[in-house]
Amino acid sequence: MKGKKILIVDDEADVLDLLSFNLENEGYEIITAINGKDALEKMNNFHPHLIILDCMMPVMDGFETCRNIRQN
């Protein structure tokens, strides 16, 4: 999957590390965000093919983040 980009959004560092490690080993380019606001900022520069989004996060939860993504 060379060249495919994934944005992982979760407020738990262990989850980000585990998913990043496994997906990078499969050849994906990974970027992480710790909340929805951070994800929205990063996705504009990174342009991911896929977003893995946690629902329960501080600052902006996954549902609000998803609504913002869909509006744009």
N, C-alpha and C positions, 0 to 999 in steps of 0.2 A: 504494500500500500504506500509505496514511496510517493512523497509529495502531498499526501492527504493530511489535512490539518484538523486537530481536535482541540476544542476548548473545554476544559474540565472546570466546573464551578462547584466548590464545596468549602464550607468553613472549617472542616476538620483536616488538619495537615496530614494525618495518617492515610486518609482516603485519597487525597491528592497524590501522595507519594506512591501508594500502591497502584492506583490506576495509571499514573504517568509511567511508572517503571514497566508495567506489563504492556502498555500500548506502544511505548517507545521501542521495546524489544520486538514488536511486530512490525516496526518500520514507520509508524505514524509520527508526525511532528506534533508535539504537545505544547500547549500553553495552559497555565492555570490561573484561576481567579478565586479570591476568598469570599466574595459576596457578589450580589447582582450588579451593584453599581460598578465595581471593579471589572466585572465581565463585560458590561456594555462599553466601557472605555477601551478595553483590550480588543474586543471583537472588531472594532472599526479599523484597527491597524492590521490585525492578524487574518481576518476574513476566513474563519474556519469552515470546513465542510460539514462538521458535526459539532454539536454542543451537548455535553453531558452536564445536566443541571440538577443540583440538589434543591429540594423544595423549602426546607426550613433552614434559613440563614439570617444573620443579622443584617442591618442596613437596608437591604432590599431582598425579599424572599424570592424563591424560584418562580412563583406564580406571577408576581409583578414583573420580574425580569423577562419572563416569556411573553407577557403582554407587550412590553416595550420592544422586544425583538420583532414581534409580529407586526407592530405598527410601523416599523422602519423597513 
